[in-house]
Amino acid sequence: MVARVMPFLPFRYAAGVVLALAAAALQAETLQDPTRPPASLLATPAQAASAPESSVQLQSVLLGKGRTPAAVISGEVVVLGGRFRDAKLVRITERFAVLRGPQGETTLPLLPDTTRQGHSPATPEPTR
């Protein structure tokens, strides 16, 4: 009787290993890469260009001695006097940037709440 059971043991082990590997492969397909950027950051440049004006965001300002002032606006580096879409970058400070376009001037704050008591983004600080 032992001789009859022994030939089936390697088959059972092999079948168990195959099923365990298949289950692991199926589970791995559902895991997401934690280092992958959000889908909104993976937009193509064409999608970004067609985004509404309200999605224009000042992300960084680049100021310093010996360098041309620049701003990162919606992922695009724009130097002072340069163009972003249909507007010209006319002013950059540590807290905001000003674009002048067909609709007039638009002040883009670096932080959501840049207003302080006695200071308004409508009267910006001078460009350095």
VMD Tcl script that builds the backbone (N, CA, C; Angstrom):
set m [mol new atoms 384]
animate dup $m
set s [atomselect $m all]
$s set {name element resname resid chain x y z} {
  {N N MET 1 A 0.822 -1.192 0.000}
  {CA C MET 1 A 0.000 0.000 0.000}
  {C C MET 1 A 0.864 1.253 0.000}
  {N N VAL 2 A 1.985 1.230 0.686}
  {CA C VAL 2 A 2.878 2.377 0.719}
  {C C VAL 2 A 3.414 2.661 -0.669}
  {N N ALA 3 A 3.667 1.630 -1.432}
  {CA C ALA 3 A 4.184 1.808 -2.787}
  {C C ALA 3 A 3.175 2.512 -3.679}
  {N N ARG 4 A 1.897 2.277 -3.432}
  {CA C ARG 4 A 0.870 2.931 -4.248}
  {C C ARG 4 A 0.749 4.426 -3.911}
  {N N VAL 5 A 0.922 4.826 -2.672}
  {CA C VAL 5 A 0.770 6.217 -2.252}
  {C C VAL 5 A 1.985 7.049 -2.649}
  {N N MET 6 A 3.169 6.463 -2.598}
  {CA C MET 6 A 4.402 7.186 -2.856}
  {C C MET 6 A 4.466 7.843 -4.235}
  {N N PRO 7 A 4.008 7.222 -5.317}
  {CA C PRO 7 A 4.108 7.896 -6.614}
  {C C PRO 7 A 3.268 9.183 -6.691}
  {N N PHE 8 A 2.235 9.301 -5.900}
  {CA C PHE 8 A 1.369 10.477 -5.963}
  {C C PHE 8 A 1.882 11.653 -5.121}
  {N N LEU 9 A 2.762 11.421 -4.170}
  {CA C LEU 9 A 3.268 12.495 -3.314}
  {C C LEU 9 A 4.013 13.568 -4.102}
  {N N PRO 10 A 4.955 13.244 -4.987}
  {CA C PRO 10 A 5.607 14.308 -5.746}
  {C C PRO 10 A 4.624 15.120 -6.583}
  {N N PHE 11 A 3.613 14.459 -7.130}
  {CA C PHE 11 A 2.605 15.163 -7.918}
  {C C PHE 11 A 1.831 16.153 -7.055}
  {N N ARG 12 A 1.465 15.715 -5.837}
  {CA C ARG 12 A 0.716 16.593 -4.934}
  {C C ARG 12 A 1.562 17.803 -4.533}
  {N N TYR 13 A 2.829 17.584 -4.245}
  {CA C TYR 13 A 3.705 18.704 -3.890}
  {C C TYR 13 A 3.856 19.666 -5.067}
  {N N ALA 14 A 4.042 19.127 -6.239}
  {CA C ALA 14 A 4.192 19.975 -7.421}
  {C C ALA 14 A 2.913 20.772 -7.679}
  {N N ALA 15 A 1.770 20.118 -7.527}
  {CA C ALA 15 A 0.496 20.806 -7.725}
  {C C ALA 15 A 0.316 21.909 -6.691}
  {N N GLY 16 A 0.712 21.641 -5.458}
  {CA C GLY 16 A 0.604 22.653 -4.402}
  {C C GLY 16 A 1.493 23.850 -4.675}
  {N N VAL 17 A 2.712 23.590 -5.149}
  {CA C VAL 17 A 3.631 24.685 -5.470}
  {C C VAL 17 A 3.088 25.524 -6.626}
  {N N VAL 18 A 2.564 24.883 -7.642}
  {CA C VAL 18 A 2.002 25.595 -8.793}
  {C C VAL 18 A 0.823 26.467 -8.364}
  {N N LEU 19 A -0.062 25.924 -7.517}
  {CA C LEU 19 A -1.202 26.716 -7.057}
  {C C LEU 19 A -0.756 27.898 -6.197}
  {N N ALA 20 A 0.237 27.716 -5.352}
  {CA C ALA 20 A 0.744 28.817 -4.521}
  {C C ALA 20 A 1.358 29.907 -5.388}
  {N N LEU 21 A 2.124 29.530 -6.397}
  {CA C LEU 21 A 2.722 30.519 -7.290}
  {C C LEU 21 A 1.656 31.264 -8.091}
  {N N ALA 22 A 0.636 30.566 -8.528}
  {CA C ALA 22 A -0.439 31.212 -9.284}
  {C C ALA 22 A -1.182 32.216 -8.405}
  {N N ALA 23 A -1.438 31.854 -7.154}
  {CA C ALA 23 A -2.125 32.768 -6.244}
  {C C ALA 23 A -1.272 34.007 -5.975}
  {N N ALA 24 A 0.027 33.825 -5.809}
  {CA C ALA 24 A 0.922 34.959 -5.575}
  {C C ALA 24 A 0.962 35.880 -6.790}
  {N N ALA 25 A 0.958 35.293 -7.991}
  {CA C ALA 25 A 0.983 36.112 -9.208}
  {C C ALA 25 A -0.304 36.922 -9.348}
  {N N LEU 26 A -1.445 36.331 -9.024}
  {CA C LEU 26 A -2.707 37.062 -9.103}
  {C C LEU 26 A -2.755 38.189 -8.079}
  {N N GLN 27 A -2.233 37.942 -6.904}
  {CA C GLN 27 A -2.224 38.973 -5.878}
  {C C GLN 27 A -1.279 40.114 -6.248}
  {N N ALA 28 A -0.169 39.824 -6.880}
  {CA C ALA 28 A 0.801 40.847 -7.260}
  {C C ALA 28 A 0.235 41.792 -8.316}
  {N N GLU 29 A -0.685 41.327 -9.130}
  {CA C GLU 29 A -1.275 42.187 -10.155}
  {C C GLU 29 A -2.145 43.282 -9.541}
  {N N THR 30 A -2.711 43.056 -8.367}
  {CA C THR 30 A -3.597 44.050 -7.760}
  {C C THR 30 A -2.832 45.088 -6.953}
  {N N LEU 31 A -1.562 44.840 -6.639}
  {CA C LEU 31 A -0.776 45.804 -5.879}
  {C C LEU 31 A -0.374 46.973 -6.767}
  {N N GLN 32 A -0.423 48.183 -6.190}
  {CA C GLN 32 A -0.021 49.370 -6.924}
  {C C GLN 32 A 1.355 49.801 -6.453}
  {N N ASP 33 A 2.105 50.411 -7.349}
  {CA C ASP 33 A 3.435 50.895 -7.037}
  {C C ASP 33 A 3.311 52.119 -6.127}
  {N N PRO 34 A 3.804 52.056 -4.890}
  {CA C PRO 34 A 3.652 53.203 -3.985}
  {C C PRO 34 A 4.506 54.403 -4.389}
  {N N THR 35 A 5.478 54.214 -5.271}
  {CA C THR 35 A 6.323 55.334 -5.690}
  {C C THR 35 A 5.813 56.006 -6.960}
  {N N ARG 36 A 4.754 55.482 -7.554}
  {CA C ARG 36 A 4.207 56.066 -8.783}
  {C C ARG 36 A 3.504 57.380 -8.463}
  {N N PRO 37 A 3.774 58.444 -9.240}
  {CA C PRO 37 A 3.105 59.728 -8.990}
  {C C PRO 37 A 1.606 59.623 -9.250}
  {N N PRO 38 A 0.819 60.517 -8.667}
  {CA C PRO 38 A -0.625 60.512 -8.920}
  {C C PRO 38 A -0.918 60.725 -10.404}
  {N N ALA 39 A -2.062 60.240 -10.833}
  {CA C ALA 39 A -2.447 60.329 -12.246}
  {C C ALA 39 A -2.504 61.781 -12.724}
  {N N SER 40 A -2.851 62.708 -11.838}
  {CA C SER 40 A -2.933 64.113 -12.249}
  {C C SER 40 A -1.569 64.673 -12.646}
  {N N LEU 41 A -0.500 64.125 -12.089}
  {CA C LEU 41 A 0.836 64.595 -12.456}
  {C C LEU 41 A 1.350 63.928 -13.722}
  {N N LEU 42 A 0.697 62.865 -14.144}
  {CA C LEU 42 A 1.129 62.147 -15.334}
  {C C LEU 42 A 0.454 62.654 -16.600}
  {N N ALA 43 A -0.238 63.782 -16.529}
  {CA C ALA 43 A -0.917 64.342 -17.697}
  {C C ALA 43 A 0.103 64.716 -18.767}
  {N N THR 44 A -0.266 64.504 -19.994}
  {CA C THR 44 A 0.618 64.859 -21.101}
  {C C THR 44 A 0.633 66.375 -21.276}
  {N N PRO 45 A 1.672 66.942 -21.903}
  {CA C PRO 45 A 1.698 68.396 -22.110}
  {C C PRO 45 A 0.482 68.910 -22.872}
  {N N ALA 46 A -0.043 68.130 -23.803}
  {CA C ALA 46 A -1.224 68.568 -24.555}
  {C C ALA 46 A -2.424 68.710 -23.626}
  {N N GLN 47 A -2.558 67.783 -22.658}
  {CA C GLN 47 A -3.654 67.881 -21.709}
  {C C GLN 47 A -3.458 69.086 -20.800}
  {N N ALA 48 A -2.230 69.336 -20.392}
  {CA C ALA 48 A -1.955 70.475 -19.517}
  {C C ALA 48 A -2.240 71.787 -20.237}
  {N N ALA 49 A -1.929 71.874 -21.511}
  {CA C ALA 49 A -2.160 73.102 -22.269}
  {C C ALA 49 A -3.645 73.377 -22.449}
  {N N SER 50 A -4.462 72.320 -22.485}
  {CA C SER 50 A -5.890 72.513 -22.674}
  {C C SER 50 A -6.633 72.635 -21.345}
  {N N ALA 51 A -5.907 72.637 -20.228}
  {CA C ALA 51 A -6.541 72.756 -18.921}
  {C C ALA 51 A -7.126 74.160 -18.757}
  {N N PRO 52 A -8.180 74.279 -17.975}
  {CA C PRO 52 A -8.773 75.607 -17.780}
  {C C PRO 52 A -7.824 76.518 -17.023}
  {N N GLU 53 A -8.022 77.839 -17.189}
  {CA C GLU 53 A -7.157 78.834 -16.565}
  {C C GLU 53 A -7.122 78.694 -15.049}
  {N N SER 54 A -8.233 78.227 -14.448}
  {CA C SER 54 A -8.272 78.129 -12.999}
  {C C SER 54 A -7.272 77.096 -12.478}
  {N N SER 55 A -6.775 76.230 -13.335}
  {CA C SER 55 A -5.823 75.222 -12.886}
  {C C SER 55 A -4.387 75.731 -12.954}
  {N N VAL 56 A -4.173 76.985 -13.347}
  {CA C VAL 56 A -2.835 77.563 -13.380}
  {C C VAL 56 A -2.370 77.730 -11.939}
  {N N GLN 57 A -1.181 77.189 -11.639}
  {CA C GLN 57 A -0.704 77.202 -10.271}
  {C C GLN 57 A 0.776 77.574 -10.228}
  {N N LEU 58 A 1.111 78.514 -9.368}
  {CA C LEU 58 A 2.504 78.862 -9.127}
  {C C LEU 58 A 3.069 77.828 -8.170}
  {N N GLN 59 A 4.092 77.091 -8.616}
  {CA C GLN 59 A 4.643 76.016 -7.810}
  {C C GLN 59 A 5.959 76.395 -7.147}
  {N N SER 60 A 6.702 77.310 -7.737}
  {CA C SER 60 A 7.993 77.702 -7.175}
  {C C SER 60 A 8.439 79.021 -7.791}
  {N N VAL 61 A 9.247 79.757 -7.044}
  {CA C VAL 61 A 9.896 80.942 -7.586}
  {C C VAL 61 A 11.401 80.742 -7.472}
  {N N LEU 62 A 12.123 81.189 -8.479}
  {CA C LEU 62 A 13.574 81.023 -8.525}
  {C C LEU 62 A 14.198 82.408 -8.570}
  {N N LEU 63 A 14.689 82.847 -7.422}
  {CA C LEU 63 A 15.287 84.171 -7.295}
  {C C LEU 63 A 16.682 84.017 -6.695}
  {N N GLY 64 A 17.557 84.915 -7.029}
  {CA C GLY 64 A 18.888 84.882 -6.433}
  {C C GLY 64 A 19.836 85.800 -7.170}
  {N N LYS 65 A 20.942 86.113 -6.497}
  {CA C LYS 65 A 21.940 86.978 -7.119}
  {C C LYS 65 A 22.579 86.247 -8.284}
  {N N GLY 66 A 22.750 86.962 -9.386}
  {CA C GLY 66 A 23.418 86.395 -10.546}
  {C C GLY 66 A 22.574 85.471 -11.388}
  {N N ARG 67 A 21.283 85.412 -11.142}
  {CA C ARG 67 A 20.424 84.566 -11.969}
  {C C ARG 67 A 19.200 85.335 -12.440}
  {N N THR 68 A 18.687 84.932 -13.564}
  {CA C THR 68 A 17.475 85.537 -14.099}
  {C C THR 68 A 16.290 85.043 -13.272}
  {N N PRO 69 A 15.464 85.943 -12.743}
  {CA C PRO 69 A 14.298 85.498 -11.982}
  {C C PRO 69 A 13.395 84.634 -12.860}
  {N N ALA 70 A 12.853 83.580 -12.260}
  {CA C ALA 70 A 11.974 82.673 -12.990}
  {C C ALA 70 A 10.935 82.117 -12.034}
  {N N ALA 71 A 9.890 81.549 -12.593}
  {CA C ALA 71 A 8.826 80.924 -11.813}
  {C C ALA 71 A 8.457 79.597 -12.470}
  {N N VAL 72 A 8.079 78.644 -11.648}
  {CA C VAL 72 A 7.551 77.381 -12.151}
  {C C VAL 72 A 6.040 77.487 -12.050}
  {N N ILE 73 A 5.396 77.564 -13.212}
  {CA C ILE 73 A 3.952 77.727 -13.275}
  {C C ILE 73 A 3.365 76.496 -13.947}
  {N N SER 74 A 2.556 75.776 -13.209}
  {CA C SER 74 A 1.921 74.543 -13.700}
  {C C SER 74 A 2.943 73.607 -14.351}
  {N N GLY 75 A 4.098 73.481 -13.723}
  {CA C GLY 75 A 5.119 72.553 -14.193}
  {C C GLY 75 A 6.040 73.094 -15.268}
  {N N GLU 76 A 5.865 74.330 -15.687}
  {CA C GLU 76 A 6.679 74.923 -16.754}
  {C C GLU 76 A 7.520 76.060 -16.195}
  {N N VAL 77 A 8.824 76.049 -16.454}
  {CA C VAL 77 A 9.715 77.116 -15.994}
  {C C VAL 77 A 9.560 78.301 -16.946}
  {N N VAL 78 A 9.236 79.473 -16.368}
  {CA C VAL 78 A 9.023 80.697 -17.150}
  {C C VAL 78 A 9.925 81.777 -16.559}
  {N N VAL 79 A 10.804 82.340 -17.380}
  {CA C VAL 79 A 11.676 83.417 -16.905}
  {C C VAL 79 A 10.905 84.734 -16.929}
  {N N LEU 80 A 11.377 85.689 -16.142}
  {CA C LEU 80 A 10.744 87.006 -16.100}
  {C C LEU 80 A 10.757 87.604 -17.507}
  {N N GLY 81 A 9.599 88.028 -17.980}
  {CA C GLY 81 A 9.461 88.542 -19.343}
  {C C GLY 81 A 9.078 87.464 -20.339}
  {N N GLY 82 A 9.134 86.222 -19.917}
  {CA C GLY 82 A 8.768 85.109 -20.802}
  {C C GLY 82 A 7.268 84.919 -20.854}
  {N N ARG 83 A 6.853 84.009 -21.718}
  {CA C ARG 83 A 5.425 83.789 -21.930}
  {C C ARG 83 A 4.989 82.455 -21.350}
  {N N PHE 84 A 3.795 82.452 -20.769}
  {CA C PHE 84 A 3.119 81.242 -20.307}
  {C C PHE 84 A 1.743 81.258 -20.943}
  {N N ARG 85 A 1.520 80.281 -21.823}
  {CA C ARG 85 A 0.293 80.242 -22.635}
  {C C ARG 85 A 0.125 81.576 -23.359}
  {N N ASP 86 A -0.936 82.330 -23.085}
  {CA C ASP 86 A -1.139 83.593 -23.801}
  {C C ASP 86 A -0.833 84.801 -22.912}
  {N N ALA 87 A -0.075 84.611 -21.840}
  {CA C ALA 87 A 0.237 85.706 -20.925}
  {C C ALA 87 A 1.748 85.850 -20.761}
  {N N LYS 88 A 2.154 87.050 -20.337}
  {CA C LYS 88 A 3.565 87.352 -20.129}
  {C C LYS 88 A 3.820 87.462 -18.623}
  {N N LEU 89 A 4.930 86.883 -18.159}
  {CA C LEU 89 A 5.307 86.969 -16.751}
  {C C LEU 89 A 5.967 88.326 -16.527}
  {N N VAL 90 A 5.286 89.211 -15.781}
  {CA C VAL 90 A 5.764 90.586 -15.636}
  {C C VAL 90 A 6.356 90.899 -14.265}
  {N N ARG 91 A 6.091 90.066 -13.247}
  {CA C ARG 91 A 6.608 90.355 -11.916}
  {C C ARG 91 A 6.746 89.047 -11.140}
  {N N ILE 92 A 7.851 88.935 -10.380}
  {CA C ILE 92 A 8.083 87.770 -9.517}
  {C C ILE 92 A 8.590 88.261 -8.168}
  {N N THR 93 A 7.985 87.771 -7.095}
  {CA C THR 93 A 8.488 88.037 -5.746}
  {C C THR 93 A 8.633 86.695 -5.038}
  {N N GLU 94 A 9.029 86.747 -3.778}
  {CA C GLU 94 A 9.166 85.516 -3.008}
  {C C GLU 94 A 7.820 84.857 -2.741}
  {N N ARG 95 A 6.747 85.621 -2.847}
  {CA C ARG 95 A 5.423 85.104 -2.482}
  {C C ARG 95 A 4.453 84.905 -3.636}
  {N N PHE 96 A 4.694 85.550 -4.771}
  {CA C PHE 96 A 3.748 85.434 -5.881}
  {C C PHE 96 A 4.399 85.818 -7.199}
  {N N ALA 97 A 3.678 85.559 -8.277}
  {CA C ALA 97 A 4.084 85.972 -9.624}
  {C C ALA 97 A 2.870 86.601 -10.292}
  {N N VAL 98 A 3.130 87.524 -11.210}
  {CA C VAL 98 A 2.039 88.222 -11.908}
  {C C VAL 98 A 2.166 87.962 -13.401}
  {N N LEU 99 A 1.065 87.488 -13.981}
  {CA C LEU 99 A 0.964 87.281 -15.427}
  {C C LEU 99 A 0.082 88.367 -16.011}
  {N N ARG 100 A 0.475 88.914 -17.159}
  {CA C ARG 100 A -0.344 89.904 -17.850}
  {C C ARG 100 A -0.749 89.306 -19.197}
  {N N GLY 101 A -2.061 89.204 -19.386}
  {CA C GLY 101 A -2.576 88.621 -20.617}
  {C C GLY 101 A -3.754 89.388 -21.147}
  {N N PRO 102 A -4.476 88.821 -22.106}
  {CA C PRO 102 A -5.629 89.508 -22.699}
  {C C PRO 102 A -6.725 89.847 -21.690}
  {N N GLN 103 A -6.833 89.053 -20.623}
  {CA C GLN 103 A -7.862 89.304 -19.610}
  {C C GLN 103 A -7.368 90.244 -18.511}
  {N N GLY 104 A -6.148 90.776 -18.631}
  {CA C GLY 104 A -5.590 91.656 -17.610}
  {C C GLY 104 A -4.524 90.931 -16.804}
  {N N GLU 105 A -4.230 91.465 -15.622}
  {CA C GLU 105 A -3.199 90.882 -14.774}
  {C C GLU 105 A -3.791 89.818 -13.859}
  {N N THR 106 A -3.043 88.742 -13.697}
  {CA C THR 106 A -3.426 87.656 -12.807}
  {C C THR 106 A -2.291 87.435 -11.825}
  {N N THR 107 A -2.601 87.539 -10.532}
  {CA C THR 107 A -1.607 87.299 -9.494}
  {C C THR 107 A -1.714 85.853 -9.044}
  {N N LEU 108 A -0.613 85.132 -9.132}
  {CA C LEU 108 A -0.577 83.732 -8.716}
  {C C LEU 108 A 0.175 83.630 -7.394}
  {N N PRO 109 A -0.510 83.309 -6.309}
  {CA C PRO 109 A 0.173 83.191 -5.022}
  {C C PRO 109 A 0.953 81.877 -4.941}
  {N N LEU 110 A 2.095 81.916 -4.262}
  {CA C LEU 110 A 2.870 80.698 -4.061}
  {C C LEU 110 A 2.191 79.799 -3.043}
  {N N LEU 111 A 1.632 80.419 -2.011}
  {CA C LEU 111 A 0.897 79.686 -0.980}
  {C C LEU 111 A -0.568 80.081 -1.061}
  {N N PRO 112 A -1.480 79.188 -0.670}
  {CA C PRO 112 A -2.906 79.500 -0.799}
  {C C PRO 112 A -3.319 80.769 -0.064}
  {N N ASP 113 A -2.787 81.041 1.128}
  {CA C ASP 113 A -3.186 82.218 1.878}
  {C C ASP 113 A -1.977 83.130 2.041}
  {N N THR 114 A -1.774 84.050 1.100}
  {CA C THR 114 A -0.617 84.945 1.167}
  {C C THR 114 A -0.988 86.340 1.642}
  {N N THR 115 A -2.241 86.553 1.981}
  {CA C THR 115 A -2.625 87.888 2.438}
  {C C THR 115 A -2.278 88.034 3.910}
  {N N ARG 116 A -1.704 89.179 4.247}
  {CA C ARG 116 A -1.429 89.497 5.644}
  {C C ARG 116 A -2.130 90.811 5.956}
  {N N GLN 117 A -2.185 91.127 7.197}
  {CA C GLN 117 A -2.834 92.363 7.588}
  {C C GLN 117 A -2.064 93.551 7.014}
  {N N GLY 118 A -2.741 94.410 6.301}
  {CA C GLY 118 A -2.108 95.581 5.721}
  {C C GLY 118 A -1.411 95.308 4.416}
  {N N HIS 119 A -1.496 94.096 3.880}
  {CA C HIS 119 A -0.840 93.751 2.617}
  {C C HIS 119 A -1.835 93.010 1.732}
  {N N SER 120 A -1.881 93.387 0.486}
  {CA C SER 120 A -2.787 92.747 -0.453}
  {C C SER 120 A -1.997 92.324 -1.688}
  {N N PRO 121 A -2.302 91.140 -2.266}
  {CA C PRO 121 A -1.611 90.748 -3.494}
  {C C PRO 121 A -1.840 91.729 -4.638}
  {N N ALA 122 A -2.879 92.571 -4.545}
  {CA C ALA 122 A -3.135 93.546 -5.599}
  {C C ALA 122 A -2.072 94.643 -5.590}
  {N N THR 123 A -1.397 94.840 -4.448}
  {CA C THR 123 A -0.304 95.794 -4.357}
  {C C THR 123 A 0.963 95.025 -3.999}
  {N N PRO 124 A 1.534 94.355 -4.971}
  {CA C PRO 124 A 2.654 93.459 -4.689}
  {C C PRO 124 A 3.937 94.191 -4.332}
  {N N GLU 125 A 4.845 93.443 -3.716}
  {CA C GLU 125 A 6.162 93.981 -3.399}
  {C C GLU 125 A 6.946 94.158 -4.693}
  {N N PRO 126 A 7.934 95.038 -4.686}
  {CA C PRO 126 A 8.729 95.227 -5.913}
  {C C PRO 126 A 9.538 93.979 -6.252}
  {N N THR 127 A 9.787 93.796 -7.538}
  {CA C THR 127 A 10.584 92.657 -7.999}
  {C C THR 127 A 12.038 92.870 -7.620}
  {N N ARG 128 A 12.672 91.820 -7.171}
  {CA C ARG 128 A 14.083 91.919 -6.794}
  {C C ARG 128 A 14.971 91.734 -7.977}
}
mol reanalyze $m
mol bondsrecalc $m
mol representation Tube
mol addrep $m
